[in-house]
């Protein structure tokens, strides 16, 4: 029996007072003391309320949860201390209890000086005009439940607004869909109303649905994961290509299949366009080369005896030997002042081989390519040589372009590798906090231990922040790519922001032995800048310092330089950066430590923000000794001694 039923039986027994005699009196006294002991041991306060809702008596009133002293409550309406909504609810239940023999239950709020407290009440008629009310304080349970509901709402909002499709299927319910976020609706062509509660067979038909179910069943059977490229067509007829990641997520009670999609259709289309553009460029280059081979720029026609019969090198005057080619003269005598062609002469080689010959040379700092093309009389024997077309081409720009093209090609290949690594890392970085959030939310709902609930809630909160930071970095990168990152400039109390950062960083730190200190608190600083972007800069730099500093200190602050520029810094005693990698830290997708959470975008975003605000950013580091990240912003001097309120 519950505490409520035991107390009810005891009270009814006490109300049946009959008989006489000393022995019966002693028995009744013993029962009374026994009943009183039971009542005192109960966690409930017991009210006796009449049909006018007036409190007649309060039993077990030693509990310190009453809104006022017992003497001031007896004789007053039971609804006086309640909130208006709770007063109507309690009054209705008391009247219902007077009209029948049922036990009525509700929860209500009572006004206290320290704020409202929440109670669970049970009501039972014990007389024609009398109701016994059992009241139990459930404030802590109410707060825990409210916190859990808020966490669930936040998690649902985060998952629903992720920049990639997220799908959850219920393994224990025939793989029916239980989650389909907004991005799924945009890319998949189906609304969540069309998806939730249905299977792949019901949605996509037997052919496509069976293929999906076969993959899902294999993942479940092997308790593994799946990553692959899938091609599908949405109801609007658009063909899509996506990278799909699937994983089994379980707890002791239930099993789900979590899937994310990364639509690479636009990327593939872009790659196809680049390939077509490359082919067009190659065709154009080939055509240009053909034109140059037969153009009138830098051309000389020589007879088989090396006499210049035609030349246009006057238009090629930047050639250091252009002026020496004259019609009717022997080229080797006039150019080199020799009596016979030199063995390396490209014209001589072309005459001997009957094929086009080329030679490169550098003349007075100009890269020259000489091409000798033998010309035969096609109306006679093929081997009747009519002469040689000698083309002089300044290839300085082409060779420079070739070097730049090679460098650009290597940079593009490196960028492609980094982006592929970025996509792989993002799948892992997003899945890690998601698994933690889902798993510890389930544990939070199952445990009643306050210490465990606080620990699990903290883990969920930290992973929420990590997931939001990842998403914010991706969104900021998209805005930077589209040049739509906005800035709102206003007068900003930087010292107040730094104090706030000092407190929040200490609270977030997982290493209490590391000292985090704002070291220039006595110096006021007012700037006209974007407060949110400034906080983003400092938060990113402090976050990196906290990640890589295991002992020692993290100190941050600012100083006014002689030119009126403010210099901000974050100095740590962490692991430092190798000298050969310092130049890489501000590049996109670069992570110096692959085992640390992050996207490799934070410092690149910081650099873009600082440059947009008119400043510079840099780092000074020594491996094993620590690092100092700094940036500058233009500003005006704040007079010493003048305080600026935060």
ABEGO torsion letter per residue (X at the ends): XBAAAAAAAAAAAAABBBEBEAAAAAAAAAAAAAAAAAAAABABBBBBBBAAGBBABBBGAABAABABBAAAABGBBAAAABBAAAAAAAAAAAAAAAABABBBBBBBBBBBAAEBBBBBBBBBBABAABBBBBBBBAAAAAAAAAAAAAAAAAAAAAAAABABBBBBBBAABGGBBABBBAAAAAAAGBBAAAABGBBAAAAAEAAAAAAAAAAAAAAAAAGBBBBBBBBBBBAAGBBBBBBBBBBBBBBAABBBBBBBBBBAAAAAAAAAAAAAAAAAAAAAAAAAAAAAAABABGBBBBBAAGBBABBAAAAAAABAAAAABBBGBBAAAAAAGBABBBAABAAAAAAAAGBBBBBBBBBGGBBBBBBBBBBBBAABBAABBAEBBBBBBBAAAAAAAAAAAAAAAAAAAAAAAAAAAAAAAAAAAAAAAAAAAAAAAAAAAABABAAAAAAAAAAAAAAAAAAAAAAAAAAAAAAAAAGABBBBBBBBBAAAAAAAAAAAAAAABABAABBBBBAAAABBBBBBBBAAAAAAAAAAAAAAAAAABABEBBBBEBBBBAAGBBBBBBBBABAEBBAAAAAAAABBGBBABAABBEAGAAAAAAAAAAAAAGBBBBBBBBBGAEBBBBBBBBBBBBBBGBBBBX
